[in-house]
Amino acid sequence: MTRKGPTKAATVEESRGRLKQARAFRAAAEEIGAKLAPGANASPMMTLIVTAAIAYGDALTARFGRVMNRDEHAALPKLVRATMGDQADEAMLKHRRAIIAEKTFAEYGDHQVDVESASRFLLKLQRFGEWAETKLAAP
């Protein structure tokens, strides 16, 4: 049995709400990224990238499985896979996994995230987000 982490029941409305949040966090990360100079501390940008990836994942699982992850963010790709079945794209889930792996470092680490690293993760988020938006828009 694949561990999907603890879940809670969710509605389509919650899926829409999490999608709105994902878009807002992604837009904020993109805005910050456009303003950061090389050598700046991009940890706040990275935190927004992580939060957007979590929200996109929640939107997907709420829409396709009527459940959302509860606090075990590393398990969210498995939950997306379980709720979406064959519609889940392993390459996209890989982007999501890579972003979430940075959560603790970005939010609680004592070293700053550099702009170049955050920009690479922003690209992963953009790819994951575009794929999620496509799946969530389908009837």
N, C-alpha and C positions, 0 to 999 in steps of 0.2 A: 504494500500500500504506500502511495506517495504522500508524504507529509505536506499538507496544504496550510497548516497553521490554524489558529482559532478564527472562526468566522461569526458574523452576525447576519441576520436576515436584512435584506435591502429591497428597495422598490425601484421602479423605473425612474421615478422622480428623483430619488437619491442619485441615480446614475447621471441624470441631467445636471444635478447640482455639482457633483464631483467633476463633471466635464467642464463646467463653467469655472470651477476653481483651478483645474489643470491649465486651462487657457490663460487665466489671470497670472498664475505663478510663472508659466512659460514666458508670457509677454514681459513680465517684470525682469526675469533673468536675461532675456534678450536685450531689454533696455539698459540694464546695468552693464552687460557685456559690451555694448556699443560705446559706453562711456569710460570704461576702464583703460588706463594706460598700462603699458608693459611694466611688470614689476609690482603692480598694485595687488592688494589683498583681494582675491576673488572668492573667499570663503562665503560671503553672503550670497553671491551669485550661485555658487554650487549648492547652497542650502535650498535656494528656490528651484534649482534644477531637480534636486532629489524630491522635493515636495510635489512638484508638477508630475514627475514620473509616478509617484505613489497615487496621486489623484487620478491620473489616466488609468492606472491599473484598477483602482476602485470603480471607476466609471464602467470599465469593461466587465468586471465580475458582477457588478450590480445589474447591468443590462442583460448579460448572457446567463447568469446563474442565480440571480436574485439574492446574492450574498456579497458581503464585503469582508475583507481581512480585518482582524482586530489586533493591532499592535505588533505583529510579527512580519515586518515589511520584507524581510529576506525571503519569506515563503510566498510572497505575492505572485511571482512568475509561475509557480506551480499551481496556484489557484486560478490564474488566468488560463493556463493550459487545461485545467480540469473543467472550467466552466465553458470555455469556447470550443473544446474538442479540436476537430480538424481545422477549424477556422483560425486557430492560434498559429502564429508564424514564429518558428524557433529563432530566426535571426533577429526579429524584433524583441523577443523576450530576452535575448542575449544582451541587447542594448539596455534593457530595463534592469537586468541583473547587474551589469557593470556600473550603472548609475547608483543603485541602492548600496552596492558594496562600498561606496564612498561616503555614505551617510554619517557614520560615526566620526570619521576623520574630519569631514567638512564642518560638522556641527559642534563637535566636542574636542577636537584635536587642538594641540598647542602650536601647530604650525599652520601658516596660511596656505591656501590653495593658490597656485599661480594662475595667471590669466590664460596662459596657453592650455593648461590642463582643463580648466573650467570651460574653455571654448570647445575643446574636443568633446567634453561631456554634453555641452549644449547641442552639438551636432547630433549626438546619439539621441538626446531628448527630442529634437526636432523630427528625426526619422521615426522614433517610436510614437510620438504624438500624431504625426501625419497618418501613420498606419492605424492608430487607435481611432482617430477622427473618421477615417474611411469606414472602419468596422461599425462604429457607433451610428453612422449616418445611414447604413443599410437598413432596409425594412425588416 
